[in-house]
Amino acid sequence: MSRLNHNSDAELVDLCNTGGRDDAIAAFETLYARHKDYVIRVALRYVGDADRALDVLQDTFSYLLGKFPPPGDGLRLDARLRTLLYVVAKNNAISLLRKGSKAGSSGDIDPDELAAPGYRDSSDLVALLRGLTPGQREIITLRFIDDHSLQAIGEILDIPLGTVKSRLHKAVEAMRKLPSVKDFFEK
């Protein structure tokens, strides 16, 4: 058990930015251990298989590591670390999917045309969420599965708080109208 397990993410990031070599390494390893499962869950929603999710995990933490000195100038957290990790993991997953599709086609892929994120949290939940649009699934997942605050969702999706509230309300209303909702709650 790392001696840094009780430190907050902000304290660990500060150690990565300003601590000595051994402290910075221990802090980064603690951040990795704390958040790797979350990054894999996000990646799996987009890429659909464990091998590619592990590639996304590696790319996400490589990106994070590159932000810390000596190669980078340091990381400043303006929000929770998970907010940043979600965005980086999602973008890495989309990039990985684009690379895979370019091998077989000459055109570029618009992220809105990618397959909707999949979910592996439970088969019943998968069936329920399948009835929503990709955007509705994402906002419902960020709020109720990943437990992000409305403010954090706004930062992740780069939209104003009012838009988050409106989209979440519409997604919940759409979910209420799904025939599978009744089955989901009766189980």
C-alpha positions in Angstrom: 0.0 0.0 0.0 1.4 3.3 -1.1 2.1 5.9 1.6 0.3 8.4 -0.6 -3.0 6.6 -0.9 -4.7 9.1 1.5 -3.5 12.1 -0.4 -6.1 13.9 -2.6 -5.7 13.9 -6.4 -4.7 17.6 -6.2 -2.0 16.8 -3.7 -0.7 14.0 -5.9 -0.7 16.2 -8.9 1.3 18.8 -7.0 3.8 16.2 -6.0 4.1 15.2 -9.6 4.7 18.8 -10.6 7.1 19.9 -7.8 8.2 16.9 -5.8 11.5 15.1 -5.9 12.0 12.2 -8.3 10.9 9.4 -5.9 7.9 11.4 -4.6 6.8 12.3 -8.1 7.0 8.6 -9.2 5.1 7.4 -6.2 2.5 10.1 -6.7 2.0 9.2 -10.4 1.8 5.5 -9.5 -0.9 6.3 -6.9 -2.9 8.3 -9.5 -2.6 5.5 -11.9 -3.8 2.9 -9.4 -6.6 5.1 -8.3 -8.0 5.9 -11.8 -7.0 3.1 -14.2 -10.3 1.2 -13.8 -12.3 4.3 -14.5 -10.3 5.0 -17.7 -10.7 1.4 -18.8 -14.5 1.7 -18.3 -14.7 4.9 -20.3 -12.5 3.3 -23.0 -14.6 0.2 -23.2 -17.7 2.3 -23.9 -16.2 3.5 -27.1 -13.8 0.8 -28.4 -15.7 -2.3 -27.3 -12.9 -4.7 -26.5 -10.3 -5.1 -23.7 -7.2 -4.9 -25.9 -8.1 -1.6 -27.5 -9.3 -0.3 -24.1 -5.8 -1.1 -22.7 -4.3 0.9 -25.6 -6.5 3.8 -24.6 -5.4 3.4 -21.0 -1.8 3.5 -22.0 -2.3 6.5 -24.2 -4.3 8.4 -21.6 -1.7 8.0 -18.8 1.2 8.7 -21.3 -0.5 12.0 -22.1 -0.9 12.7 -18.4 2.7 11.8 -17.7 3.9 14.1 -20.5 2.3 17.0 -18.7 4.6 16.7 -15.7 8.2 17.9 -15.5 10.7 17.4 -16.9 9.1 16.9 -20.4 6.1 19.1 -19.6 5.6 22.4 -17.7 3.3 20.8 -15.1 -0.4 20.1 -14.8 -2.8 22.6 -13.3 -6.1 21.0 -12.2 -9.0 23.4 -12.8 -11.5 20.6 -12.0 -11.4 17.0 -10.7 -8.8 14.8 -12.3 -11.5 12.4 -13.5 -13.0 15.2 -15.6 -9.7 15.5 -17.5 -9.2 11.8 -17.7 -12.7 11.3 -19.2 -12.0 13.8 -22.0 -8.5 12.4 -22.7 -9.7 8.8 -22.7 -12.7 9.5 -24.9 -10.5 11.4 -27.4 -7.9 8.7 -27.4 -10.6 6.1 -28.0 -12.1 8.1 -30.9 -8.6 8.5 -32.4 -8.0 4.8 -32.1 -11.2 4.0 -33.8 -10.4 6.5 -36.6 -7.0 4.9 -37.1 -8.7 1.5 -37.4 -11.2 2.7 -39.9 -8.6 4.5 -42.1 -6.9 1.2 -42.7 -9.9 0.2 -44.7 -11.2 3.5 -46.1 -9.9 6.7 -47.4 -12.3 9.1 -45.6 -12.1 10.7 -42.2 -14.7 9.8 -39.5 -16.8 12.3 -37.8 -17.1 11.4 -34.1 -20.9 11.8 -34.3 -20.9 9.0 -36.9 -19.1 6.6 -34.6 -21.0 3.7 -33.1 -22.6 4.8 -29.9 -20.7 4.0 -26.7 -21.3 0.5 -25.4 -21.9 -0.2 -21.7 -20.7 -3.2 -19.7 -22.1 -2.2 -16.3 -25.0 -4.6 -16.5 -26.9 -6.3 -19.3 -30.2 -4.8 -18.1 -28.7 -1.3 -18.1 -27.3 -1.9 -21.6 -30.8 -2.8 -22.9 -32.3 0.3 -21.2 -29.7 2.7 -22.5 -29.7 1.3 -26.0 -33.0 3.1 -26.5 -31.4 6.5 -26.1 -29.4 8.6 -28.6 -25.6 8.5 -28.2 -25.7 12.1 -26.7 -28.4 11.1 -24.2 -26.5 8.0 -23.2 -23.3 10.0 -22.7 -24.9 12.6 -20.4 -26.9 9.9 -18.4 -23.7 7.9 -18.0 -21.6 10.8 -16.9 -24.2 11.8 -14.3 -25.6 8.6 -13.0 -23.0 6.0 -13.6 -19.7 8.0 -13.4 -21.3 10.3 -10.8 -19.9 13.6 -12.3 -21.4 16.8 -11.0 -23.4 18.9 -13.5 -20.5 21.4 -13.5 -18.0 18.7 -14.3 -20.2 17.4 -17.1 -20.2 20.9 -18.6 -16.4 20.9 -18.5 -16.1 17.5 -20.0 -18.5 18.2 -22.8 -17.4 21.9 -23.1 -21.0 23.2 -22.8 -22.6 25.7 -20.4 -24.2 24.5 -17.2 -27.7 25.5 -18.5 -27.2 23.3 -21.5 -26.1 20.4 -19.3 -29.3 20.8 -17.3 -31.4 21.0 -20.4 -29.8 18.0 -22.1 -30.0 15.9 -18.9 -33.6 16.7 -18.4 -34.4 15.8 -22.0 -32.4 12.5 -21.6 -34.3 11.6 -18.5 -37.6 12.4 -20.2 -36.6 10.3 -23.2 -35.7 7.4 -20.9 -39.0 7.6 -19.1 -40.8 7.1 -22.4 -38.9 4.0 -23.3 -40.9 0.7 -23.1 -37.9 -1.0 -21.5 -38.0 1.3 -18.5 -40.9 -0.5 -16.9 -39.2 -3.8 -17.4 -36.0 -2.5 -15.9 -37.6 -1.3 -12.7 -39.8 -4.3 -12.3 -36.9 -6.8 -12.1 
